[in-house]
Amino acid sequence: FSEPTSHPIPFATLCDALAMTDLRRRAAFDIGSAATKLMIADIAGSTVVKELFAREIPVAFAIDWRQSSDGNLSDAIQDKGLSVLRSLIAECEAHGVPQAARCAIATEVFRQAGNGADYLEKVLKEVSLPVQVLSQQQEAEIGYSTAVALADVPDSVICWDSGGASFQITMRDGDGLQAYMGGLGTGVVTSILVQDVQGQSLSSKPTPNPVSSGEAEKLVAQLKSRLDEGPKWLKGSKVTAIGGPNSMFCIAFEALGKRHFNSTEICTVLNSLIGQSDEQLSTQAFCQGDLREAPGYILPKIALLLSVMEHCEIAEVHFCSAIGSCAGLLISDDFFQ
């Protein structure tokens, strides 16, 4: 008779096995100024083990708010937002995510719109989804967490997250999270182009296209004038940009055919958009596929990307696909009941 041979379990394997016993299924909603996003995943500790569902659906809250004469969200955009949320809640039910394992955040436009808080109360009442409105600093924190989860070198990552009404660029050092932020996003920049540069109203001219070279130059100059001075840690930096299929970073990626780009290349993209109609732009790669935003937002997004890169002297941007800040939310226990 001989005793069974014992094989020690590698430490990493043991840790993985222990983590799997803490496997939890969660859903994270990111109700942004330009799109509503949902990610459903199984997580263990601070790791997303398996992504089960991810979708980003355009809902132009910021544009609607900028078109408003009274600073409120229209009934039409509220109804669309609720309809999108109902479809995404159905995905939570289909994937067996209990209500206590669902969290939702809302961003800039819901801080600014006169009835933003009322709309979120309606969301709670009609689809039983509590929504926390984040400050821009909190947006920066969650965006940074998302970039860390995606980046190859998370310890040194600089994260850039840009939405419909604001952007945040963040990094962490010995003093904590450092952030460079601005109240410029797709909806705001489109409004500046149509109203301030072209002298029209968004209600009568819903698309700025075609945009002349002079108008594009004026837009970039106006955007730079509205930006705070860039911090020293951004000068000459390489930045990880997170975003979905409608983000300005994804548009640049699809226009250039590569995920790394500098300001000179973005200037080339901007120049290629000048004089183009909505119909002409709709044939391009960045307008193809389901759930893409209208061609009228393409040039404003690229103009914002160029303005920030040149103003802050950012050397290079690396685009990482992400469904809003959902990945960062999923691993943040504070946002769950």
FENMOCOR-V856796 format. One record per residue. SS is DSSP state (alpha for helix, beta for strand, coil for the rest). PSI is psi in radians with two decimals (999 if undefined). Layout:
SS:PSI / SS:PSI
This chain:
coil:2.30 / coil:2.52 / coil:2.60 / coil:2.49 / coil:2.32 / coil:2.28 / coil:2.03 / coil:2.46 / coil:2.19 / coil:2.50 / alpha:-0.77 / alpha:-0.69 / alpha:-0.71 / alpha:-0.74 / alpha:-0.71 / alpha:-0.74 / alpha:-0.72 / alpha:-0.68 / alpha:-0.65 / alpha:-0.42 / coil:-0.28 / coil:0.39 / coil:2.23 / beta:2.48 / beta:2.20 / beta:2.77 / beta:2.31 / beta:2.16 / beta:2.33 / beta:1.76 / beta:1.65 / coil:-3.12 / coil:-0.29 / coil:-0.29 / beta:2.70 / beta:2.27 / beta:2.61 / beta:2.37 / beta:2.32 / beta:2.30 / beta:2.77 / beta:2.25 / beta:2.70 / beta:2.05 / coil:-2.15 / coil:0.48 / beta:2.31 / beta:1.87 / beta:-0.77 / beta:2.14 / beta:2.19 / beta:-0.51 / beta:2.44 / beta:2.25 / beta:2.52 / beta:2.17 / beta:2.11 / beta:2.25 / coil:1.90 / coil:1.10 / alpha:-0.77 / alpha:-0.77 / alpha:-0.77 / alpha:-0.79 / alpha:-0.71 / alpha:-0.48 / alpha:-0.35 / coil:2.49 / coil:-0.27 / coil:0.13 / coil:0.29 / coil:2.79 / coil:2.40 / coil:2.79 / alpha:-0.65 / alpha:-0.78 / alpha:-0.57 / alpha:-0.75 / alpha:-0.71 / alpha:-0.75 / alpha:-0.74 / alpha:-0.68 / alpha:-0.75 / alpha:-0.76 / alpha:-0.68 / alpha:-0.72 / alpha:-0.61 / alpha:-0.61 / alpha:-0.65 / alpha:-0.59 / alpha:-0.64 / alpha:-0.76 / alpha:-0.76 / alpha:-0.53 / coil:0.14 / coil:0.65 / coil:1.99 / coil:2.77 / alpha:-0.64 / alpha:-0.27 / alpha:0.33 / beta:2.36 / beta:2.72 / beta:2.42 / beta:2.71 / beta:2.67 / coil:-2.66 / alpha:-0.88 / alpha:-0.49 / alpha:-0.25 / alpha:-0.49 / alpha:-0.69 / coil:2.46 / coil:-0.57 / coil:0.39 / alpha:-0.79 / alpha:-0.64 / alpha:-0.69 / alpha:-0.74 / alpha:-0.52 / alpha:-0.66 / alpha:-0.67 / alpha:-0.80 / alpha:-0.76 / alpha:-0.71 / alpha:-0.51 / alpha:0.16 / coil:0.73 / coil:1.83 / coil:2.37 / coil:2.25 / beta:2.16 / beta:2.13 / coil:2.56 / coil:2.90 / alpha:-0.57 / alpha:-0.72 / alpha:-0.66 / alpha:-0.74 / alpha:-0.74 / alpha:-0.83 / alpha:-0.68 / alpha:-0.71 / alpha:-0.75 / alpha:-0.67 / alpha:-0.77 / alpha:-0.69 / alpha:-0.67 / alpha:-0.42 / alpha:-0.45 / coil:2.67 / coil:-0.53 / coil:1.28 / alpha:-0.47 / alpha:-0.43 / alpha:0.30 / coil:2.45 / beta:2.14 / beta:2.39 / beta:2.10 / beta:2.22 / beta:2.32 / coil:-2.59 / coil:-0.40 / coil:-0.06 / coil:2.94 / beta:2.76 / beta:2.32 / beta:2.20 / beta:2.69 / beta:2.80 / beta:2.33 / beta:-2.87 / coil:-0.33 / coil:0.09 / beta:-2.76 / beta:2.20 / beta:2.42 / beta:2.44 / beta:2.08 / beta:2.75 / beta:2.65 / coil:0.77 / coil:2.26 / coil:-3.04 / alpha:-0.89 / alpha:-0.74 / alpha:-0.79 / alpha:-0.70 / alpha:-0.70 / alpha:-0.76 / alpha:-0.76 / alpha:-0.87 / alpha:-0.81 / alpha:-0.87 / alpha:-0.67 / alpha:-0.81 / coil:-0.19 / coil:0.49 / coil:-3.11 / coil:2.58 / coil:-0.52 / coil:-0.58 / coil:-0.35 / coil:1.40 / coil:-0.29 / coil:2.43 / coil:-0.18 / coil:2.56 / coil:2.57 / coil:2.29 / coil:2.88 / alpha:-0.64 / alpha:-0.69 / alpha:-0.70 / alpha:-0.73 / alpha:-0.75 / alpha:-0.68 / alpha:-0.84 / alpha:-0.74 / alpha:-0.74 / alpha:-0.74 / alpha:-0.77 / alpha:-0.62 / alpha:-0.36 / coil:-0.04 / coil:2.47 / coil:2.82 / coil:2.37 / coil:2.49 / coil:2.76 / alpha:-0.58 / alpha:-0.20 / alpha:-0.44 / coil:2.12 / coil:0.23 / coil:2.84 / beta:2.17 / beta:2.41 / beta:2.07 / beta:2.26 / beta:2.51 / beta:2.89 / coil:-2.87 / coil:-0.32 / coil:0.09 / coil:2.72 / alpha:-0.47 / alpha:-0.69 / alpha:-0.66 / alpha:-0.76 / alpha:-0.76 / alpha:-0.79 / alpha:-0.53 / alpha:-0.63 / alpha:-0.38 / coil:0.36 / coil:2.69 / coil:-0.29 / beta:2.31 / beta:2.72 / coil:3.11 / alpha:-0.55 / alpha:-0.73 / alpha:-0.63 / alpha:-0.59 / alpha:-0.67 / alpha:-0.72 / alpha:-0.80 / alpha:-0.78 / alpha:-0.56 / alpha:-0.30 / alpha:-0.29 / coil:2.33 / coil:0.03 / coil:2.37 / coil:2.93 / alpha:-0.72 / alpha:-0.73 / alpha:-0.75 / alpha:-0.52 / coil:-0.25 / coil:-0.16 / coil:2.80 / alpha:-0.65 / alpha:-0.02 / alpha:0.11 / coil:2.65 / coil:2.98 / coil:2.67 / coil:0.63 / coil:2.59 / coil:2.90 / coil:2.64 / alpha:-0.39 / alpha:-0.30 / alpha:-0.12 / alpha:-0.94 / alpha:-0.76 / alpha:-0.67 / alpha:-0.81 / alpha:-0.62 / alpha:-0.70 / alpha:-0.76 / alpha:-0.83 / alpha:-0.75 / alpha:-0.81 / alpha:-0.74 / alpha:-0.80 / alpha:-0.76 / alpha:-0.70 / alpha:0.00 / coil:0.78 / coil:2.23 / coil:-0.74 / beta:2.56 / beta:2.36 / beta:2.06 / beta:2.21 / beta:2.16 / beta:2.35 / coil:2.60 / coil:1.51 / coil:-2.43 / coil:0.38 / alpha:-0.70 / alpha:-0.73 / alpha:-0.64 / alpha:-0.75 / alpha:-0.55 / coil:0.17 / coil:1.73 / alpha:-0.49 / alpha:-0.38 / alpha:-0.05 / coil:2.60 / coil:999
